[in-house]
Amino acid sequence: MKHPVREKLAVLMPESETVSVGRRLHDLEGRVPYRWGPDTHIPNQLSNPRYREAPLYLGPGVWDLNGAMNIVNDKVSIIGSGPQTIFRSNKLVDRSLMEVTADDFFLALVKFEDGGNALTSFIGGGPGVRNLYIDSCIFEFTSGATGNSLYFVNCDQVTINNCVFIFGANGAVLQDCNDALITNCRSAGINRASGYSVNLASTGTGSAATRCNDCVVMTNHFSSIGGIRYNTSGAHLVGDSGAGQPTLNNISIGFAAY
């Protein structure tokens, strides 16, 4: 017996694009971005050369991660569906939920949760990584947690835009990173007794090679008790092309110069 719906679809769409009733829609060869669900093992997909040429799109859902998600290939882009796309730690402790050791990494529209586990950070990067771009992500720790939302070491060309840091010891830690831009971010629940919304850190020498240089931190909304840490002199100097200070222009921030 002929199925009237399938007959109509066969007329409107080529054979390779027909859709069986009751089945999930096919990806129309890149014309409609296919969004993977939580049953997808993301590292397996990232090993596919296709996702070094086009973004990996993720749909709504919770990815409970038992191990770190390692970004080891250059030119990887991961785009979620906003706060409905959640990466959550499941028993993972004492390391980063995502570890970036490759260049040209782009991440957007994903929420991170610690699941009550003691992470060192949600995203760790470096050393020697270039071109990291984190946009429109939410990083939420359990109240009282001591991890960092972002922890980048010796990374260059770092852009962090429109992100939210909730609880944790620090929002974004940039150690010995150069040419960084942090804009339009906000924090909640980060207390200077344990850390800062932004921490521009150095490893212990006054040389340009081991400090943050040419950093711009602008138009963010950080509370006065969890503001920005940077160094103005001595072994931990934070430098730029001028007087040795980062470019800072923020809303209701707290400065801590050391």
Steps between C-alpha positions, in 0.01 A plus 500: 500500500638838403570754772362845396750698713802314363372546144478877550849514655642299212368761259621800700846364593767297318539137596804569721301754703171320551399456860325194635207570727595453867874527441736783588561749218819443304768765486449649155871484411599804698216727388330452837752488790462166673500525879639206696333389821635390841534139382781618270859446611641839402872401486412236243334762285791743538734239353300525177681734255160644407491688830828674426327662205154566647360554851376216719147602595345369823132487587338540842587243766744409776836335428610329824876472453702235684828614344653816361404610151834549324527743207813382317424602139533853363201694365230335712173689551226387742169687499222408743139608535546740790447409868305192390831342388676393821841340559492359853771326700407149608757380756782685323726671757836677523528594133326705230170394348631613159871522414614696194847431356433603139477834317198680356237371744152654499231424761159665531158460661582225752440484877747325734408350840726332756240248619631547853844365402832669582626613159815706457327686215226466243735580210878479516722614215867498409784526506583655166145508365397782267161642401250394767150646470239440772165670440160507674567217746389453862736350758322400820668345802328373812509763774825464694689327217865599451547436128559750219262556211786555254872438555730581208879477525736657246226543239496780243208674328237409759149645461235454771169672427151511649561227760364455853711369791299367796677403824839329494837642604564697180316586183773528237865439593753601232855411597779632278247556219546768235258698285185415696159664476232451769175687437131509596531237774347492844552305821294396799606351832876534447661639815842658515573296813561207264543649153399746230270537205809556283852413617786613275781297650875453453733217592748696703740702283481850364589409142251547219516129418351401835222749559174615344558760229261709290181399679173690467224447761204723419123551548463216749275499806691360798417559863742699713578196718585275207666731253819502295846406622806626317854597589638852465864446588761256617533134412135462397467808282218494247613689193374663182667700227502810719533550872481140612128493575217308335226701333209497744159663462226314684179549690487469883822304526744459784869552423775322690847618404796308637 
